[in-house]
Amino acid sequence: QVQLQESGPGLVKPSETLSLTCTVSGGSISSYYWSWIRQPPGKGLEWIGYIHYSGSTNYNPSVKSRVTISVDTSKNQFSLKLSSVTAADTAVYYCARLVTVAFDPWGQGTLVTVSS
Amino acid sequence: QSALTQPASVSGSPGQSITISCTGTSSDVGGYNYVSWYQQHPGKAPKLMIYDVGNRPSGVSNRFSGSKSGNTASLTISGLQAEDEADYYCSSYTSSSTLDIWVFGTGTKVTVL
């Protein structure tokens, strides 16, 4: 069965760029769409965006000006870059597979703290 | 896009049935049959419980069911069990200016008394 695992720095300084990678195992990334979702501590979920293995993307208007999602099919990975981060971007970041219009499965999540 | 509205908390005794509501607008919940529900235990990743309003993924207990009326979707848990104590989030697909967007609910904490 497909499993997802997020990786990347747990601490990012304000105004810098947050970078995370999601590694897909147990299946090929070359099908479906793949998403990033985040959850600030003690708060709800926010969809960030998705990417298709072909490279087509779609982003939440709330972060569209700062976000880039890319895919590396040779490594079965996709990545998130969020620029000009502030404390408001502190959250657990999840990657997930988009199956038609639902997210399944999800990675375990990784906490990214924005602080100097 | 605003978050979908859910009650902050719902509780029930073991064996009882509870229902969690998820209220949106005609642009999201009411406009598409693309509501999904997620269960999240503390410190864990969300798990898909219901998709496309009322469909269960393989492996999810048939004690979980979903429905929709107008701009409000609902998740019902029947035969409540201790393991059902968790946070639950609804989500709806929507579209804005030809862009695909997903919006989540505010979340509901389910307590098993």
Interface residues (C-beta under 8 A of the other chain):
Chain A: S35 G44 L45 E46 W47 Y50 N58 N60 P61 Y94 V99 T100 V101 A102 F103 D104 P105 W106 G107 Q108 G109
Chain B: Q1 A3 Y32 Y34 S36 Y38 K44 A45 P46 K47 L48 Y51 D52 P57 Y89 S91 Y93 S96 L99 D100 I101 W102 V103 F104 G105 T106 G107
